[in-house]
Protein backbone atom coordinates (compact mmCIF):
# COMPACT_ATOMS: atom_id res chain seq x y z
CA UNK A 1 0.00 0.00 0.00
CA UNK A 2 1.42 3.40 -0.99
CA UNK A 3 1.27 5.96 1.79
CA UNK A 4 2.33 9.58 1.41
CA UNK A 5 5.26 10.50 3.65
CA UNK A 6 5.63 14.14 2.68
CA UNK A 7 4.33 15.49 5.97
CA UNK A 8 6.76 15.84 8.89
CA UNK A 9 6.06 13.31 11.60
CA UNK A 10 3.64 11.28 9.48
CA UNK A 11 3.35 7.63 10.42
CA UNK A 12 4.58 5.99 7.24
CA UNK A 13 4.71 2.38 8.47
CA UNK A 14 1.17 1.48 7.56
CA UNK A 15 -0.32 -1.82 8.71
CA UNK A 16 2.60 -3.66 10.22
CA UNK A 17 1.93 -3.42 13.95
CA UNK A 18 2.13 -6.87 15.52
CA UNK A 19 1.04 -5.58 18.92
CA UNK A 20 -2.50 -4.73 17.76
CA UNK A 21 -3.29 -8.10 16.25
CA UNK A 22 -5.19 -9.50 19.23
CA UNK A 23 -8.97 -8.94 19.32
CA UNK A 24 -9.98 -6.01 21.46
CA UNK A 25 -12.86 -6.34 23.93
CA UNK A 26 -15.02 -3.47 25.14
CA UNK A 27 -13.22 -3.16 28.47
CA UNK A 28 -9.82 -3.12 26.69
CA UNK A 29 -10.50 -0.11 24.44
CA UNK A 30 -8.28 2.82 25.36
CA UNK A 31 -9.07 5.20 22.48
CA UNK A 32 -11.92 5.30 19.97
CA UNK A 33 -10.91 7.03 16.76
CA UNK A 34 -14.06 8.20 14.96
CA UNK A 35 -13.64 8.94 11.25
CA UNK A 36 -16.62 10.49 9.43
CA UNK A 37 -16.12 9.77 5.73
CA UNK A 38 -17.88 11.03 2.63
CA UNK A 39 -16.40 10.12 -0.76
CA UNK A 40 -12.98 9.60 0.79
CA UNK A 41 -11.87 6.48 -1.09
CA UNK A 42 -8.68 8.16 -2.31
CA UNK A 43 -7.52 9.34 1.12
CA UNK A 44 -8.92 6.89 3.66
CA UNK A 45 -5.93 4.50 3.36
CA UNK A 46 -3.51 7.22 4.44
CA UNK A 47 -5.74 8.14 7.36
CA UNK A 48 -6.09 4.52 8.50
CA UNK A 49 -2.36 3.96 8.12
CA UNK A 50 -1.64 6.81 10.51
CA UNK A 51 -4.00 5.36 13.11
CA UNK A 52 -2.98 1.72 12.81
CA UNK A 53 0.72 2.56 13.11
CA UNK A 54 0.20 4.16 16.54
CA UNK A 55 2.23 2.25 19.19
CA UNK A 56 -0.74 1.78 21.49
CA UNK A 57 -2.84 -1.28 22.29
CA UNK A 58 -6.61 -1.04 22.56
CA UNK A 59 -7.40 1.32 19.68
CA UNK A 60 -10.76 0.97 17.98
CA UNK A 61 -11.42 2.65 14.65
CA UNK A 62 -14.99 3.57 13.75
CA UNK A 63 -15.46 4.74 10.17
CA UNK A 64 -18.88 6.28 9.56
CA UNK A 65 -19.56 6.15 5.84
CA UNK A 66 -21.95 9.05 5.29
CA UNK A 67 -23.57 7.87 2.08
CA UNK A 68 -20.41 7.82 -0.05
CA UNK A 69 -20.77 7.02 -3.74
CA UNK A 70 -17.10 6.32 -4.50
CA UNK A 71 -16.54 3.04 -2.68
CA UNK A 72 -15.23 4.49 0.59
CA UNK A 73 -16.76 1.69 2.68
CA UNK A 74 -15.34 -0.94 0.34
CA UNK A 75 -11.87 0.60 0.67
CA UNK A 76 -12.12 0.43 4.47
CA UNK A 77 -13.48 -3.13 4.38
CA UNK A 78 -10.58 -4.19 2.19
CA UNK A 79 -8.12 -2.90 4.77
CA UNK A 80 -10.06 -4.63 7.55
CA UNK A 81 -9.97 -7.96 5.71
CA UNK A 82 -6.22 -7.82 5.14
CA UNK A 83 -5.54 -6.75 8.73
CA UNK A 84 -8.13 -8.85 10.50
CA UNK A 85 -6.58 -8.30 13.92
CA UNK A 86 -7.15 -4.56 13.79
CA UNK A 87 -10.31 -3.33 15.50
CA UNK A 88 -11.97 -1.55 12.56
CA UNK A 89 -15.71 -1.10 12.21
CA UNK A 90 -17.59 0.46 9.32
CA UNK A 91 -20.97 2.05 9.99
CA UNK A 92 -22.94 2.90 6.85
CA UNK A 93 -25.68 5.52 6.75
CA UNK A 94 -27.43 7.68 4.19
CA UNK A 95 -25.85 11.06 3.59
CA UNK A 96 -26.86 13.21 6.56
CA UNK A 97 -23.83 15.41 7.13
CA UNK A 98 -20.75 15.33 9.31
CA UNK A 99 -22.60 16.21 12.53
CA UNK A 100 -24.89 13.17 12.27
CA UNK A 101 -21.90 11.00 11.32
CA UNK A 102 -19.91 12.12 14.37
CA UNK A 103 -22.88 11.52 16.67
CA UNK A 104 -23.29 8.03 15.21
CA UNK A 105 -19.63 7.27 15.82
CA UNK A 106 -19.85 8.53 19.38
CA UNK A 107 -22.81 6.24 20.07
CA UNK A 108 -20.76 3.25 18.91
CA UNK A 109 -17.55 4.22 20.74
CA UNK A 110 -16.34 2.18 23.73
CA UNK A 111 -12.95 3.76 24.43
CA UNK A 112 -11.94 5.66 27.53
CA UNK A 113 -11.12 8.57 25.25
CA UNK A 114 -12.42 9.56 21.82
CA UNK A 115 -10.82 11.52 19.01
CA UNK A 116 -12.51 12.65 15.81
CA UNK A 117 -10.27 12.40 12.74
CA UNK A 118 -11.19 13.63 9.27
CA UNK A 119 -10.89 10.99 6.55
CA UNK A 120 -8.45 13.02 4.46
CA UNK A 121 -6.14 13.93 7.37
CA UNK A 122 -3.69 11.89 9.43
CA UNK A 123 -2.35 11.45 12.95
CA UNK A 124 1.28 12.24 13.68
CA UNK A 125 3.66 9.54 14.89
CA UNK A 126 2.93 8.44 18.49
CA UNK A 127 0.08 10.95 18.79
CA UNK A 128 -2.36 8.67 20.60
CA UNK A 129 -0.03 7.21 23.26
CA UNK A 130 1.33 10.67 24.07
CA UNK A 131 -2.13 12.21 24.35
CA UNK A 132 -3.50 9.29 26.37
CA UNK A 133 -0.58 9.31 28.79
CA UNK A 134 -1.03 12.96 29.67
CA UNK A 135 -4.84 12.92 29.69
CA UNK A 136 -4.90 10.04 32.16
CA UNK A 137 -2.04 11.36 34.30
CA UNK A 138 -3.84 14.70 34.77
CA UNK A 139 -7.37 13.23 34.69
CA UNK A 140 -8.34 15.65 31.95
CA UNK A 141 -11.79 15.96 30.43
CA UNK A 142 -10.36 17.46 27.24
CA UNK A 143 -6.79 17.56 25.95
CA UNK A 144 -6.23 19.91 23.02
CA UNK A 145 -3.25 19.49 20.74
CA UNK A 146 -1.38 21.46 18.14
CA UNK A 147 -1.33 20.39 14.48
CA UNK A 148 0.59 20.58 11.23
CA UNK A 149 -1.28 22.68 8.68
CA UNK A 150 -0.79 21.82 5.00
CA UNK A 151 -1.91 24.62 2.67
CA UNK A 152 -3.93 23.97 -0.46
CA UNK A 153 -1.15 25.23 -2.73
CA UNK A 154 1.47 22.88 -1.27
CA UNK A 155 4.76 23.96 0.25
CA UNK A 156 6.11 23.32 3.71
CA UNK A 157 3.70 22.47 6.50
CA UNK A 158 3.29 25.06 9.25
CA UNK A 159 2.37 24.72 12.89
CA UNK A 160 -1.23 25.73 13.52
CA UNK A 161 -0.84 27.47 16.90
CA UNK A 162 1.96 29.82 17.90
CA UNK A 163 1.43 28.79 21.54
CA UNK A 164 4.55 26.82 22.49
CA UNK A 165 4.04 26.09 26.18
CA UNK A 166 2.03 23.31 27.79
CA UNK A 167 -1.05 24.48 29.69
CA UNK A 168 -3.83 23.18 31.92
CA UNK A 169 -6.85 24.75 33.59
CA UNK A 170 -10.59 25.13 33.05
CA UNK A 171 -12.17 25.30 29.63
CA UNK A 172 -13.44 28.80 30.30
CA UNK A 173 -9.93 29.94 31.18
CA UNK A 174 -8.65 28.53 27.88
CA UNK A 175 -11.30 30.45 25.94
CA UNK A 176 -10.33 33.69 27.73
CA UNK A 177 -6.62 33.06 27.21
CA UNK A 178 -6.82 32.20 23.54
CA UNK A 179 -9.26 34.94 22.60
CA UNK A 180 -6.96 37.46 24.24
CA UNK A 181 -4.10 36.06 22.15
CA UNK A 182 -6.37 35.88 19.05
CA UNK A 183 -5.49 32.19 18.85
CA UNK A 184 -8.68 30.31 19.74
CA UNK A 185 -9.18 27.47 17.25
CA UNK A 186 -12.41 25.55 16.83
CA UNK A 187 -11.10 22.36 15.25
CA UNK A 188 -12.80 19.20 16.48
CA UNK A 189 -9.92 17.06 15.22
CA UNK A 190 -7.45 18.51 17.75
CA UNK A 191 -9.64 17.50 20.73
CA UNK A 192 -8.88 14.35 22.76
CA UNK A 193 -11.96 13.84 24.96
CA UNK A 194 -12.79 11.57 27.88
CA UNK A 195 -15.77 9.63 26.59
CA UNK A 196 -17.57 9.02 29.90
CA UNK A 197 -17.48 12.73 30.68
CA UNK A 198 -18.61 13.66 27.16
CA UNK A 199 -21.55 11.26 27.19
CA UNK A 200 -22.56 12.48 30.63
CA UNK A 201 -22.42 16.12 29.54
CA UNK A 202 -25.13 15.52 26.94
CA UNK A 203 -23.22 17.47 24.30
CA UNK A 204 -23.88 16.39 20.73
CA UNK A 205 -23.17 17.85 17.32
CA UNK A 206 -26.08 19.85 15.93
CA UNK A 207 -27.39 18.38 12.66
CA UNK A 208 -28.10 20.67 9.74
CA UNK A 209 -25.64 23.44 10.56
CA UNK A 210 -22.28 23.89 8.92
CA UNK A 211 -19.44 25.57 10.82
CA UNK A 212 -20.81 23.56 13.75
CA UNK A 213 -17.25 23.15 15.09
CA UNK A 214 -17.36 26.74 16.37
CA UNK A 215 -20.41 26.17 18.55
CA UNK A 216 -19.30 22.67 19.59
CA UNK A 217 -15.85 23.82 20.75
CA UNK A 218 -17.22 26.64 22.88
CA UNK A 219 -19.87 24.42 24.49
CA UNK A 220 -17.32 21.66 25.05
CA UNK A 221 -14.88 24.01 26.78
CA UNK A 222 -17.55 25.79 28.81
CA UNK A 223 -18.59 22.43 30.25
CA UNK A 224 -15.07 21.13 30.88
CA UNK A 225 -13.38 21.86 34.19
CA UNK A 226 -10.14 20.00 33.44
CA UNK A 227 -8.59 21.00 30.11
CA UNK A 228 -5.03 20.70 28.89
CA UNK A 229 -3.08 21.87 25.85
CA UNK A 230 -0.23 19.97 24.20
CA UNK A 231 1.88 22.34 22.05
CA UNK A 232 3.43 19.49 20.05
CA UNK A 233 1.71 18.94 16.68
CA UNK A 234 -0.13 15.60 16.94
CA UNK A 235 -2.25 15.89 13.80
CA UNK A 236 -1.84 16.62 10.08
CA UNK A 237 -4.56 18.75 8.50
CA UNK A 238 -4.72 19.16 4.73
CA UNK A 239 -6.69 22.15 3.49
CA UNK A 240 -9.09 21.06 0.78
CA UNK A 241 -10.43 22.74 -2.34
CA UNK A 242 -14.14 23.39 -2.05
CA UNK A 243 -14.20 22.87 1.72
CA UNK A 244 -16.72 24.64 3.94
CA UNK A 245 -14.12 27.31 4.75
CA UNK A 246 -13.47 27.92 1.03
CA UNK A 247 -16.87 28.30 -0.75
CA UNK A 248 -16.16 28.76 -4.44
CA UNK A 249 -19.36 30.17 -5.95
CA UNK A 250 -22.15 32.54 -5.02
CA UNK A 251 -24.66 29.83 -4.08
CA UNK A 252 -22.11 28.14 -1.77
CA UNK A 253 -21.22 31.49 -0.19
CA UNK A 254 -24.89 32.26 0.38
CA UNK A 255 -25.31 28.90 2.09
CA UNK A 256 -22.24 29.50 4.25
CA UNK A 257 -23.43 32.99 5.21
CA UNK A 258 -26.86 31.70 6.29
CA UNK A 259 -25.22 29.12 8.53
CA UNK A 260 -22.87 31.73 9.99
CA UNK A 261 -26.01 33.64 10.99
CA UNK A 262 -27.01 30.65 13.12
CA UNK A 263 -23.51 30.33 14.57
CA UNK A 264 -23.47 34.00 15.59
CA UNK A 265 -26.90 33.64 17.23
CA UNK A 266 -25.69 30.58 19.17
CA UNK A 267 -22.55 32.38 20.36
CA UNK A 268 -24.66 35.38 21.38
CA UNK A 269 -26.85 33.06 23.47
CA UNK A 270 -23.76 31.56 25.12
CA UNK A 271 -22.44 35.03 25.93
CA UNK A 272 -25.74 36.10 27.46
CA UNK A 273 -25.78 32.93 29.59
CA UNK A 274 -22.59 34.02 31.39
CA UNK A 275 -22.32 36.69 34.10
CA UNK A 276 -20.41 39.88 33.25
CA UNK A 277 -16.68 39.25 33.21
CA UNK A 278 -13.77 38.18 30.99
CA UNK A 279 -15.44 34.97 29.79
CA UNK A 280 -18.56 36.79 28.63
CA UNK A 281 -16.34 39.34 26.87
CA UNK A 282 -14.49 36.50 25.10
CA UNK A 283 -17.76 34.97 23.91
CA UNK A 284 -19.05 38.36 22.76
CA UNK A 285 -15.82 38.89 20.82
CA UNK A 286 -16.36 35.60 19.01
CA UNK A 287 -19.97 36.56 18.23
CA UNK A 288 -18.71 39.64 16.42
CA UNK A 289 -15.85 37.89 14.62
CA UNK A 290 -17.98 35.04 13.31
CA UNK A 291 -20.92 37.35 12.61
CA UNK A 292 -18.80 39.69 10.52
CA UNK A 293 -18.14 36.73 8.21
CA UNK A 294 -21.78 37.01 7.09
CA UNK A 295 -21.25 40.59 5.96
CA UNK A 296 -17.94 39.72 4.32
CA UNK A 297 -19.53 36.92 2.32
CA UNK A 298 -22.37 39.23 1.28
CA UNK A 299 -19.90 41.32 -0.70
CA UNK A 300 -18.97 38.27 -2.80
CA UNK A 301 -22.50 37.32 -3.84
CA UNK A 302 -24.42 37.93 -7.03
CA UNK A 303 -26.98 40.76 -6.70
CA UNK A 304 -29.87 38.31 -6.40
CA UNK A 305 -28.18 36.23 -3.71
CA UNK A 306 -27.12 39.37 -1.86
CA UNK A 307 -30.72 40.60 -1.81
CA UNK A 308 -31.85 37.31 -0.28
CA UNK A 309 -29.08 37.34 2.31
CA UNK A 310 -29.77 40.94 3.31
CA UNK A 311 -33.41 40.03 3.88
CA UNK A 312 -32.29 37.22 6.20
CA UNK A 313 -29.84 39.51 8.02
CA UNK A 314 -32.64 41.99 8.58
CA UNK A 315 -35.18 39.43 9.81
CA UNK A 316 -32.60 37.88 12.16
CA UNK A 317 -31.65 41.22 13.73
CA UNK A 318 -28.05 40.32 12.95
CA UNK A 319 -26.46 43.76 12.77
CA UNK A 320 -28.01 45.01 16.06
CA UNK A 321 -26.75 41.76 17.62
CA UNK A 322 -23.23 42.51 16.42
CA UNK A 323 -23.31 46.07 17.74
CA UNK A 324 -24.57 44.78 21.12
CA UNK A 325 -21.57 42.42 21.34
CA UNK A 326 -19.01 44.92 20.06
CA UNK A 327 -17.63 46.03 23.42
CA UNK A 328 -14.67 48.11 22.24
CA UNK A 329 -14.51 51.15 19.93
CA UNK A 330 -12.36 49.16 17.49
CA UNK A 331 -14.90 46.35 17.29
CA UNK A 332 -17.79 48.79 16.86
CA UNK A 333 -15.91 50.48 14.02
CA UNK A 334 -15.33 47.11 12.34
CA UNK A 335 -19.02 46.28 12.56
CA UNK A 336 -19.94 49.69 11.15
CA UNK A 337 -17.56 49.33 8.21
CA UNK A 338 -18.63 45.80 7.38
CA UNK A 339 -22.35 46.56 7.70
CA UNK A 340 -22.30 49.84 5.74
CA UNK A 341 -23.61 48.31 2.51
CA UNK A 342 -26.34 46.44 4.35
CA UNK A 343 -27.39 49.58 6.25
CA UNK A 344 -27.64 51.48 2.95
CA UNK A 345 -29.73 48.64 1.50
CA UNK A 346 -31.93 48.65 4.61
CA UNK A 347 -32.48 52.41 4.36
CA UNK A 348 -33.36 52.08 0.68
CA UNK A 349 -35.90 49.37 1.52
CA UNK A 350 -37.54 51.60 4.11
CA UNK A 351 -37.69 54.54 1.72
CA UNK A 352 -39.14 52.31 -0.98
CA UNK A 353 -41.82 51.00 1.37
CA UNK A 354 -42.66 54.52 2.46
CA UNK A 355 -43.20 55.63 -1.14
CA UNK A 356 -45.11 52.55 -2.30
CA UNK A 357 -46.89 51.63 0.93
CA UNK A 358 -46.17 47.95 0.25
CA UNK A 359 -45.06 47.07 3.78
CA UNK A 360 -42.53 44.29 4.22
CA UNK A 361 -40.85 43.28 0.92
CA UNK A 362 -41.93 39.90 -0.45
CA UNK A 363 -38.32 38.71 -0.47
CA UNK A 364 -38.32 38.48 3.31
CA UNK A 365 -40.84 35.63 3.15
CA UNK A 366 -38.26 33.39 1.52
CA UNK A 367 -35.67 34.58 3.99
CA UNK A 368 -37.77 33.26 6.87
CA UNK A 369 -36.84 29.71 5.87
CA UNK A 370 -34.08 27.98 7.79
CA UNK A 371 -30.68 27.83 6.04
CA UNK A 372 -30.76 24.06 5.66
CA UNK A 373 -34.25 23.98 4.11
CA UNK A 374 -33.44 26.85 1.75
CA UNK A 375 -29.91 25.99 0.76
CA UNK A 376 -29.23 22.44 2.01
CA UNK A 377 -27.78 21.08 5.25
CA UNK A 378 -24.20 20.23 6.19
C-alpha positions in Angstrom: 0.0 0.0 0.0 1.4 3.4 -1.0 1.3 6.0 1.8 2.3 9.6 1.4 5.3 10.5 3.6 5.6 14.1 2.7 4.3 15.5 6.0 6.8 15.8 8.9 6.1 13.3 11.6 3.6 11.3 9.5 3.3 7.6 10.4 4.6 6.0 7.2 4.7 2.4 8.5 1.2 1.5 7.6 -0.3 -1.8 8.7 2.6 -3.7 10.2 1.9 -3.4 14.0 2.1 -6.9 15.5 1.0 -5.6 18.9 -2.5 -4.7 17.8 -3.3 -8.1 16.2 -5.2 -9.5 19.2 -9.0 -8.9 19.3 -10.0 -6.0 21.5 -12.9 -6.3 23.9 -15.0 -3.5 25.1 -13.2 -3.2 28.5 -9.8 -3.1 26.7 -10.5 -0.1 24.4 -8.3 2.8 25.4 -9.1 5.2 22.5 -11.9 5.3 20.0 -10.9 7.0 16.8 -14.1 8.2 15.0 -13.6 8.9 11.3 -16.6 10.5 9.4 -16.1 9.8 5.7 -17.9 11.0 2.6 -16.4 10.1 -0.8 -13.0 9.6 0.8 -11.9 6.5 -1.1 -8.7 8.2 -2.3 -7.5 9.3 1.1 -8.9 6.9 3.7 -5.9 4.5 3.4 -3.5 7.2 4.4 -5.7 8.1 7.4 -6.1 4.5 8.5 -2.4 4.0 8.1 -1.6 6.8 10.5 -4.0 5.4 13.1 -3.0 1.7 12.8 0.7 2.6 13.1 0.2 4.2 16.5 2.2 2.2 19.2 -0.7 1.8 21.5 -2.8 -1.3 22.3 -6.6 -1.0 22.6 -7.4 1.3 19.7 -10.8 1.0 18.0 -11.4 2.6 14.6 -15.0 3.6 13.8 -15.5 4.7 10.2 -18.9 6.3 9.6 -19.6 6.1 5.8 -21.9 9.1 5.3 -23.6 7.9 2.1 -20.4 7.8 0.0 -20.8 7.0 -3.7 -17.1 6.3 -4.5 -16.5 3.0 -2.7 -15.2 4.5 0.6 -16.8 1.7 2.7 -15.3 -0.9 0.3 -11.9 0.6 0.7 -12.1 0.4 4.5 -13.5 -3.1 4.4 -10.6 -4.2 2.2 -8.1 -2.9 4.8 -10.1 -4.6 7.6 -10.0 -8.0 5.7 -6.2 -7.8 5.1 -5.5 -6.7 8.7 -8.1 -8.8 10.5 -6.6 -8.3 13.9 -7.2 -4.6 13.8 -10.3 -3.3 15.5 -12.0 -1.6 12.6 -15.7 -1.1 12.2 -17.6 0.5 9.3 -21.0 2.0 10.0 -22.9 2.9 6.8 -25.7 5.5 6.8 -27.4 7.7 4.2 -25.9 11.1 3.6 -26.9 13.2 6.6 -23.8 15.4 7.1 -20.8 15.3 9.3 -22.6 16.2 12.5 -24.9 13.2 12.3 -21.9 11.0 11.3 -19.9 12.1 14.4 -22.9 11.5 16.7 -23.3 8.0 15.2 -19.6 7.3 15.8 -19.9 8.5 19.4 -22.8 6.2 20.1 -20.8 3.2 18.9 -17.6 4.2 20.7 -16.3 2.2 23.7 -12.9 3.8 24.4 -11.9 5.7 27.5 -11.1 8.6 25.2 -12.4 9.6 21.8 -10.8 11.5 19.0 -12.5 12.7 15.8 -10.3 12.4 12.7 -11.2 13.6 9.3 -10.9 11.0 6.6 -8.4 13.0 4.5 -6.1 13.9 7.4 -3.7 11.9 9.4 -2.4 11.5 12.9 1.3 12.2 13.7 3.7 9.5 14.9 2.9 8.4 18.5 0.1 11.0 18.8 -2.4 8.7 20.6 0.0 7.2 23.3 1.3 10.7 24.1 -2.1 12.2 24.3 -3.5 9.3 26.4 -0.6 9.3 28.8 -1.0 13.0 29.7 -4.8 12.9 29.7 -4.9 10.0 32.2 -2.0 11.4 34.3 -3.8 14.7 34.8 -7.4 13.2 34.7 -8.3 15.7 31.9 -11.8 16.0 30.4 -10.4 17.5 27.2 -6.8 17.6 25.9 -6.2 19.9 23.0 -3.3 19.5 20.7 -1.4 21.5 18.1 -1.3 20.4 14.5 0.6 20.6 11.2 -1.3 22.7 8.7 -0.8 21.8 5.0 -1.9 24.6 2.7 -3.9 24.0 -0.5 -1.1 25.2 -2.7 1.5 22.9 -1.3 4.8 24.0 0.3 6.1 23.3 3.7 3.7 22.5 6.5 3.3 25.1 9.2 2.4 24.7 12.9 -1.2 25.7 13.5 -0.8 27.5 16.9 2.0 29.8 17.9 1.4 28.8 21.5 4.5 26.8 22.5 4.0 26.1 26.2 2.0 23.3 27.8 -1.1 24.5 29.7 -3.8 23.2 31.9 -6.9 24.8 33.6 -10.6 25.1 33.1 -12.2 25.3 29.6 -13.4 28.8 30.3 -9.9 29.9 31.2 -8.6 28.5 27.9 -11.3 30.5 25.9 -10.3 33.7 27.7 -6.6 33.1 27.2 -6.8 32.2 23.5 -9.3 34.9 22.6 -7.0 37.5 24.2 -4.1 36.1 22.1 -6.4 35.9 19.1 -5.5 32.2 18.9 -8.7 30.3 19.7 -9.2 27.5 17.3 -12.4 25.5 16.8 -11.1 22.4 15.2 -12.8 19.2 16.5 -9.9 17.1 15.2 -7.5 18.5 17.8 -9.6 17.5 20.7 -8.9 14.3 22.8 -12.0 13.8 25.0 -12.8 11.6 27.9 -15.8 9.6 26.6 -17.6 9.0 29.9 -17.5 12.7 30.7 -18.6 13.7 27.2 -21.6 11.3 27.2 -22.6 12.5 30.6 -22.4 16.1 29.5 -25.1 15.5 26.9 -23.2 17.5 24.3 -23.9 16.4 20.7 -23.2 17.8 17.3 -26.1 19.9 15.9 -27.4 18.4 12.7 -28.1 20.7 9.7 -25.6 23.4 10.6 -22.3 23.9 8.9 -19.4 25.6 10.8 -20.8 23.6 13.8 -17.3 23.2 15.1 -17.4 26.7 16.4 -20.4 26.2 18.6 -19.3 22.7 19.6 -15.9 23.8 20.7 -17.2 26.6 22.9 -19.9 24.4 24.5 -17.3 21.7 25.1 -14.9 24.0 26.8 -17.6 25.8 28.8 -18.6 22.4 30.2 -15.1 21.1 30.9 -13.4 21.9 34.2 -10.1 20.0 33.4 -8.6 21.0 30.1 -5.0 20.7 28.9 -3.1 21.9 25.8 -0.2 20.0 24.2 1.9 22.3 22.1 3.4 19.5 20.1 1.7 18.9 16.7 -0.1 15.6 16.9 -2.2 15.9 13.8 -1.8 16.6 10.1 -4.6 18.7 8.5 -4.7 19.2 4.7 -6.7 22.1 3.5 -9.1 21.1 0.8 -10.4 22.7 -2.3 -14.1 23.4 -2.0 -14.2 22.9 1.7 -16.7 24.6 3.9 -14.1 27.3 4.7 -13.5 27.9 1.0 -16.9 28.3 -0.8 -16.2 28.8 -4.4 -19.4 30.2 -6.0 -22.2 32.5 -5.0 -24.7 29.8 -4.1 -22.1 28.1 -1.8 -21.2 31.5 -0.2 -24.9 32.3 0.4 -25.3 28.9 2.1 -22.2 29.5 4.3 -23.4 33.0 5.2 -26.9 31.7 6.3 -25.2 29.1 8.5 -22.9 31.7 10.0 -26.0 33.6 11.0 -27.0 30.7 13.1 -23.5 30.3 14.6 -23.5 34.0 15.6 -26.9 33.6 17.2 -25.7 30.6 19.2 -22.5 32.4 20.4 -24.7 35.4 21.4 -26.9 33.1 23.5 -23.8 31.6 25.1 -22.4 35.0 25.9 -25.7 36.1 27.5 -25.8 32.9 29.6 -22.6 34.0 31.4 -22.3 36.7 34.1 -20.4 39.9 33.3 -16.7 39.2 33.2 -13.8 38.2 31.0 -15.4 35.0 29.8 -18.6 36.8 28.6 -16.3 39.3 26.9 -14.5 36.5 25.1 -17.8 35.0 23.9 -19.1 38.4 22.8 -15.8 38.9 20.8 -16.4 35.6 19.0 -20.0 36.6 18.2 -18.7 39.6 16.4 -15.9 37.9 14.6 -18.0 35.0 13.3 -20.9 37.4 12.6 -18.8 39.7 10.5 -18.1 36.7 8.2 -21.8 37.0 7.1 -21.3 40.6 6.0 -17.9 39.7 4.3 -19.5 36.9 2.3 -22.4 39.2 1.3 -19.9 41.3 -0.7 -19.0 38.3 -2.8 -22.5 37.3 -3.8 -24.4 37.9 -7.0 -27.0 40.8 -6.7 -29.9 38.3 -6.4 -28.2 36.2 -3.7 -27.1 39.4 -1.9 -30.7 40.6 -1.8 -31.8 37.3 -0.3 -29.1 37.3 2.3 -29.8 40.9 3.3 -33.4 40.0 3.9 -32.3 37.2 6.2 -29.8 39.5 8.0 -32.6 42.0 8.6 -35.2 39.4 9.8 -32.6 37.9 12.2 -31.6 41.2 13.7 -28.1 40.3 12.9 -26.5 43.8 12.8 -28.0 45.0 16.1 -26.7 41.8 17.6 -23.2 42.5 16.4 -23.3 46.1 17.7 -24.6 44.8 21.1 -21.6 42.4 21.3 -19.0 44.9 20.1 -17.6 46.0 23.4 -14.7 48.1 22.2 -14.5 51.1 19.9 -12.4 49.2 17.5 -14.9 46.3 17.3 -17.8 48.8 16.9 -15.9 50.5 14.0 -15.3 47.1 12.3 -19.0 46.3 12.6 -19.9 49.7 11.1 -17.6 49.3 8.2 -18.6 45.8 7.4 -22.3 46.6 7.7 -22.3 49.8 5.7 -23.6 48.3 2.5 -26.3 46.4 4.4 -27.4 49.6 6.2 -27.6 51.5 2.9 -29.7 48.6 1.5 -31.9 48.6 4.6 -32.5 52.4 4.4 -33.4 52.1 0.7 -35.9 49.4 1.5 -37.5 51.6 4.1 -37.7 54.5 1.7 -39.1 52.3 -1.0 -41.8 51.0 1.4 -42.7 54.5 2.5 -43.2 55.6 -1.1 -45.1 52.5 -2.3 -46.9 51.6 0.9 -46.2 47.9 0.3 -45.1 47.1 3.8 -42.5 44.3 4.2 -40.9 43.3 0.9 -41.9 39.9 -0.4 -38.3 38.7 -0.5 -38.3 38.5 3.3 -40.8 35.6 3.1 -38.3 33.4 1.5 -35.7 34.6 4.0 -37.8 33.3 6.9 -36.8 29.7 5.9 -34.1 28.0 7.8 -30.7 27.8 6.0 -30.8 24.1 5.7 -34.2 24.0 4.1 -33.4 26.9 1.7 -29.9 26.0 0.8 -29.2 22.4 2.0 -27.8 21.1 5.2 -24.2 20.2 6.2 
